[in-house]
């Protein structure tokens, strides 16, 4: 039975019903600029911690509208390109009926926080009137009157919850378009931020341009679905299969988006896919270099104060999992350590062992050693891991090529056979099958077990 696994590791790809666009009707482009500013004791900090632009395209469709959105961020982290865009479906009453609203991704104290930004249509536009008030969910709304924002006459609406966490909306007085908005956001240990957005551009597209833009968006949606990334994924790395899928369609997409506001996105996609493809080739070369070679000699301390060395590998199959093993901040792919524990529970009785190798330069420095160990213990206890964890200040992983030198990310999985040679070398996360765990890694272990049995026979 699997325990202590993060829900993200088992999330399916979430698809939503897409309304059929009606190109002949008006297609409207709305652009917003926004900031995220951290509150201080004296009020807002001098400068925003994040700035962003939000491009949206409203396309009338049967049953409502389809809202495509694209976020471009500066400062405080940000989404990888597959998560920078998306589509939300909006019903006839301007309420979202499907899809995902736009979000910015902000890194605060080492943790990534998705922060939702408003859609361009105000969902309660039918209730706008002087002194009107209503309740929806945990929010109490009230109309404060009319005001002007950038020479546009607007309704000012305030929303308050039980904690006094206010939101403000400024809605055009003659249509349900959001002109500006402001919201209090909390991260970390109650740190307060203010999210602000304001409309910077609005235009109605001619039929030919609308058709071209909608076709390009449809191609982007196909790529997004084909990549099969879980909703809310924050890691930029693509698997070899994902790189291949994106590479196959990008040349046509470059032509398809020429002259459109989507051009910058597609250029960034092309640049990233080329870089990741080159990196994947470098990692493949690294794998070829080490597979079949003797495991380098080493001696490492363990988290429990024992010793783990290369001599202990001979005569058995050992999976070495090189990763940061940090409990603070707790980030994916921490779920993979639970699946490694699961694999060990299944194959350990056959003589297979697994050792986590926590990689942190802090282990080599007396002033940071205690804190680095404390973080590893926190993760080990949280995940209830049964396999031992050794501590590498950087020397062993350097002997194994350190994929981070190629801008690749840990984990690194090294499988050592009974002969002391490296039987498999894999950089990055493994695809997860909830019922079978790390199926690809397990296949390597099973192959080695069969080879070992045939040798004995």
Secondary structure by P-SEA (a helix, b strand, c coil): cccccccccccccccccccccccccbbbbbbbbbbbbbbccccccccccccbbbbbbbbbcccbbbbbbbbbbccccccccccccbbbbbcccccccccccbbbbbbcccbbbbbbbbccccccccccccccccccccbbbbbcbbbbcccbbbbbbbbbccccbbbbbbbcccccccccbbbbbbcccbbbbbbbbbbcbbbbbcaaaaaaaaaaaaaaaaaaaaaccccccccccccaaaaaaaaacaaaaaaaaccccaaaaaaaaaaaaaaaaaaaaaaaaaaaaccccccccccccccccccccccccccbbbbbbbcccccccccccaaaaaaaaaaaaaccccbbbbbbbbbcccccccccaaaaaaaaaaaaaaacccbbbbbbccaaaaaacccccccccccbbbbbcccccccccccccccccccccaaaaaaaaaaaaaaaaaaac
